Amino acid sequence: MFGGWHTEFKFGYNLPTQEYLSSTGGRYTLDFAFLNHWKEQVVIDHTDVKIILPEGASNIKVTTPFDVTTREERMLTYLDVQVSRPVIVLSKDNLIDAHRKNFQLSYDFSSVSLMFEPLLLVGGFLMIFFGFMLFMRLDFKIYSDPHTGQTN
């Protein structure tokens, strides 16, 4: 009962960006807390904070109020065609309540890139519909001409 307890869990969620993400031109800045608020005093042995950025994000910079280990991974989702999405992973060991401070992550993202996936979907559906229209207009029947008796 005196210590030695070990628990591991994953805690993930999606947030509306209007409270945490600001933009100036094509540069976006995420300002978010490294740790969530706990009612009791807890010590966290290790944590990984993963931030999944949109496809096409570049020039990524992370600013933290304390030292963290930063690495970049890639994540491929269902409509990623150009490149995969960058995933920034911030890792830190031995966390306490003093680590409940905000970090800033900034990146460049072109607003034109937002239209790529909808245009890709519209183009794909148009190709399917035109292919179906072409297929329906083709005549693959074998029949004989009643006037000449020849098979066409």
C-alpha positions as CSV (number, residue, x, y, z in Angstrom):
1,M,0.0,0.0,0.0
2,F,3.0,2.4,0.5
3,G,4.0,3.3,-3.0
4,G,5.1,1.2,-5.9
5,W,1.9,1.8,-7.7
6,H,2.3,2.1,-11.5
7,T,-0.4,3.2,-13.9
8,E,-0.2,3.9,-17.6
9,F,-2.9,5.4,-19.7
10,K,-3.4,7.4,-22.8
11,F,-5.4,10.6,-22.8
12,G,-6.3,12.2,-26.2
13,Y,-8.8,14.6,-27.4
14,N,-9.6,17.1,-30.2
15,L,-10.1,20.8,-29.5
16,P,-11.7,23.7,-31.3
17,T,-8.8,25.8,-32.5
18,Q,-10.3,29.2,-32.0
19,E,-9.1,29.4,-28.4
20,Y,-5.6,28.0,-28.8
21,L,-4.5,28.7,-32.4
22,S,-3.7,32.2,-33.7
23,S,-2.5,33.3,-37.1
24,T,-0.7,36.2,-38.6
25,G,-0.7,35.8,-42.4
26,G,0.4,32.2,-43.2
27,R,2.1,31.7,-39.9
28,Y,0.1,29.8,-37.2
29,T,0.9,29.6,-33.5
30,L,-0.5,27.1,-31.1
31,D,-0.4,28.1,-27.4
32,F,-1.3,25.2,-25.2
33,A,-0.6,23.8,-21.7
34,F,2.0,21.0,-21.4
35,L,0.1,19.3,-18.6
36,N,-3.6,19.1,-17.7
37,H,-4.8,20.2,-14.3
38,W,-5.2,17.4,-11.7
39,K,-7.2,17.8,-8.5
40,E,-4.6,16.0,-6.4
41,Q,-0.8,16.5,-6.4
42,V,0.7,13.9,-8.7
43,V,4.1,13.1,-10.0
44,I,4.3,11.9,-13.6
45,D,7.3,9.8,-14.5
46,H,7.0,10.3,-18.2
47,T,4.7,12.0,-20.7
48,D,4.5,12.4,-24.4
49,V,2.5,15.3,-25.9
50,K,1.7,14.7,-29.6
51,I,0.5,17.5,-31.8
52,I,-0.7,16.4,-35.3
53,L,-0.3,19.3,-37.8
54,P,-2.1,19.7,-41.1
55,E,-0.7,18.2,-44.3
56,G,1.7,20.7,-45.8
57,A,2.8,22.4,-42.6
58,S,6.4,23.5,-42.7
59,N,9.0,25.6,-40.9
60,I,7.9,24.1,-37.5
61,K,9.3,25.7,-34.3
62,V,8.6,24.7,-30.7
63,T,9.2,27.0,-27.7
64,T,8.8,25.6,-24.2
65,P,9.5,27.1,-20.8
66,F,11.6,24.1,-19.8
67,D,13.7,21.5,-21.5
68,V,11.9,18.8,-23.4
69,T,12.9,16.2,-25.9
70,T,11.4,17.0,-29.3
71,R,11.1,14.7,-32.2
72,E,9.1,14.7,-35.5
73,E,7.1,11.7,-36.8
74,R,4.9,11.3,-39.8
75,M,1.3,10.2,-39.9
76,L,-0.6,9.2,-43.1
77,T,-4.4,9.6,-43.0
78,Y,-7.1,8.6,-45.6
79,L,-6.8,11.6,-48.0
80,D,-3.1,12.6,-47.7
81,V,-1.8,12.6,-51.2
82,Q,1.0,15.1,-51.3
83,V,2.9,14.2,-48.1
84,S,2.1,12.8,-44.8
85,R,1.1,14.9,-41.8
86,P,3.9,16.1,-39.4
87,V,3.5,14.9,-35.8
88,I,5.5,16.8,-33.2
89,V,6.2,14.7,-30.1
90,L,7.3,16.5,-26.9
91,S,8.7,14.2,-24.2
92,K,9.6,14.9,-20.6
93,D,10.4,12.8,-17.6
94,N,9.6,13.5,-13.9
95,L,6.9,16.1,-14.1
96,I,5.3,18.0,-11.3
97,D,2.7,20.8,-11.0
98,A,5.4,23.4,-11.8
99,H,5.5,22.0,-15.4
100,R,1.9,23.1,-16.0
101,K,3.0,25.9,-18.2
102,N,2.1,26.7,-21.8
103,F,4.3,25.9,-24.8
104,Q,4.1,27.5,-28.2
105,L,4.3,25.7,-31.5
106,S,4.4,27.7,-34.7
107,Y,4.3,26.6,-38.3
108,D,3.7,27.9,-41.8
109,F,0.6,26.8,-43.7
110,S,-0.7,28.0,-47.0
111,S,-4.5,28.6,-47.1
112,V,-4.5,27.3,-50.7
113,S,-3.6,23.9,-49.3
114,L,-7.0,23.8,-47.6
115,M,-8.7,23.5,-51.0
116,F,-6.5,20.5,-52.2
117,E,-8.5,17.7,-50.6
118,P,-12.0,19.0,-51.6
119,L,-10.8,19.5,-55.2
120,L,-9.3,16.0,-55.1
121,L,-12.6,14.6,-54.0
122,V,-14.6,16.5,-56.6
123,G,-12.2,15.5,-59.4
124,G,-12.4,11.9,-58.3
125,F,-16.2,11.8,-58.4
126,L,-16.2,13.6,-61.8
127,M,-13.9,10.9,-63.2
128,I,-16.2,8.2,-61.9
129,F,-19.3,9.8,-63.3
130,F,-17.8,10.5,-66.7
131,G,-16.4,6.9,-66.8
132,F,-19.9,5.6,-66.0
133,M,-21.5,7.9,-68.7
134,L,-19.0,6.6,-71.3
135,F,-19.6,3.0,-70.3
136,M,-23.4,3.4,-70.6
137,R,-23.0,4.9,-74.1
138,L,-20.9,2.0,-75.4
139,D,-22.8,-0.8,-77.1
140,F,-21.4,-4.3,-76.6
141,K,-24.3,-6.3,-78.0
142,I,-23.8,-8.8,-80.7
143,Y,-26.8,-8.9,-83.0
144,S,-27.5,-9.6,-86.7
145,D,-28.6,-7.0,-89.2
146,P,-32.1,-8.0,-90.4
147,H,-31.5,-6.6,-93.9
148,T,-28.2,-8.3,-94.7
149,G,-28.2,-11.2,-92.2
150,Q,-24.6,-10.4,-91.2
151,T,-23.6,-10.5,-87.5
152,N,-22.3,-7.2,-86.2
